[in-house]
Amino acid sequence: MITAEILSMKIPSQDLKRQYKSIQNEIDAVVLEVLAQQSFILGPYVESFENSMANYCGAKYAIGVSSGTDALLLALMACGIKSGDEVITTPFTFFATAGSIARLGALPVFVDIDPATYNIDVSKIASAVSGKTKALLPVHLFGQCAEMDAILEMAQTKGLYVIEDAAQAIGAFYKGKQAGTMGDAGCFSFYPSKNLGAYGDGGLVTANDDEMGALIKALRVHGSNTRYYHEYVGINGRLDALQAAILHTKLKHLNEWSEKRRTVATYYDEHLRGMPVRLPEIMNGNTHIYHQYVIATPKRDLLKEHLSEQGIETVIYYPVPLHLQKCFAYLGYKPGDLPVSEKAADEVLALPVFPEITREEQDFVIEQIKDFFTRK
Ligand SMILES: *Cc1c(COP(=O)(O)O)cnc(C)c1O
């Protein structure tokens, strides 16, 4: 039954205040500790967080950087991507994936997605490889890994780098391996709404190769290993101590939060099954961390409006695939070129999924979706 109390409920797509309240003592203490130190750029808090992240991911190197976008930029720079090179990626992702390629003067080459997982369709990569292709940049979208076996095999055959955009997939597994540790470099974002979110911008690059690790480390401080001596032209791309200390504190809770997200997702799965919406599909061998729980329906816009009227916030990731963005008009793509991505952009809707969401709130979301489809 829908009670008056539930009717007045506002359900956000996520609620960072609830998370903060649950760990406020730990966070406040560590923030005060950093303030007392008055040492803000890199330093021991960053190093200690990097060690824990390397350990968590099972990567040899974990390098804290200023954002997920800079993680991508630094990884591409470390692979020597430059003007005129081509990098193959997906158009169904956050802008930064392709934006970082373009910022280096390289060309993003978009390959359509698999309709089941929304990740790059590996069967379509081979025909996109040209003599100018230097790297593959798969994205582990919404929290589940792309088909890495096929991607790594293709890279090996063609002599290409693999950079994983793992911004949405921290802690996700693919056939026993962690997101971000399978390619030459793995890029993570600590944007506040990510599964491991900072209280500002932050990111991280993982690598296993010694040379790659050292290069990324130098590139994030203007290409310098010794202060004021520059071997490369790098960027200011450092993680700061305050964010590192906060992230380190939150990292201890990450697996528990991921588990809660999975429980929330399973509950949606069970109760939305049979309704005329496409539910998330998990590829064999994948462990999903549900950065987003995304359903799809041709009636998406009406459903979104209905839920919004009921106080339920939903989000469209992403309304315009990157090959049709205005800024990429120079690449020459037109509507219809990548139909699976375009259809996804018209039909996807992310439901509220965060570790602290209550059963009562979830029941209300489910009830309202049911209500929408039975009324129509
Ligand atoms: C969030 C995100 C990024 C960029 O991360 P920022 O920290 O916001 O710069 C890159 N790629 C994907 C897929 C993302 O979701």
The ligand as an ORCA input file, in Angstrom:
! r2SCAN-3c Opt
* xyz 0 1
  C      33.891     10.089    -14.230
  C      34.458      9.540    -15.468
  C      35.623     10.051    -16.045
  C      36.280     11.329    -15.604
  O      36.582     11.434    -14.282
  P      36.754     12.893    -13.593
  O      37.336     12.514    -12.269
  O      35.389     13.476    -13.476
  O      37.664     13.701    -14.400
  C      36.137      9.403    -17.149
  N      35.528      8.338    -17.687
  C      34.400      7.832    -17.182
  C      33.787      6.639    -17.821
  C      33.801      8.418    -16.062
  O      32.664      7.928    -15.594
*
